Amino acid sequence: MRTPSSTARGSVGFNMTPMIDVVFLLIIFFLVSSHLARQELQVALDLPAATTSEPTTESSDAPRLTINVLDDGRAVVGGQTLDRDALERMIEYESRRRDRPLEVRLRSDRRAPYASVEPAMIACARAGVWRVTFAVTEQH
């Protein structure tokens, strides 16, 4: 009986194509998600000034919702303008779907009347969201 030679066998190797595909998909996912997260903070607002403030800690693991209140009183979340009822539904939905407490960051133009900021604060209270921070600029 003849013994098979080692040169007749094919080499054993791994197919790297699926791994490369997954890595590229992860890169695209993180690029898109970081772009959307920065987009919330790029709404041009003239923030109110405060004499005392605490810097925000970005390492917080709490889920965060950013609400931008424009000078004409419109509330913008995720690039969408929301009325009072839609804003309340969104805060309620976001607070219920998370396993950790929701944090709301409220960015308001300094010329926006309090009556346009109040609905967001009331919606947070009704939804049981107690971690509400206000974005301000430091006054020297």
HELIX and SHEET records of a PDB file:
HELIX    1   1 THR A   17  LEU A   41  1                                  25    
HELIX    2   2 ARG A   84  ARG A   96  1                                  13    
HELIX    3   3 TYR A  114  ALA A  127  1                                  14    
SHEET    1   A 2 ALA A  49  ALA A  50  0                                        
SHEET    2   A 2 THR A 137  GLU A 138  1                                        
SHEET    1   B 5 GLN A  80  LEU A  82  0                                        
SHEET    2   B 5 ALA A  75  VAL A  77 -1                                        
SHEET    3   B 5 ARG A  64  VAL A  69 -1                                        
SHEET    4   B 5 GLU A 103  SER A 108  1                                        
SHEET    5   B 5 ARG A 131  PHE A 134  1                                        
END                                                                             
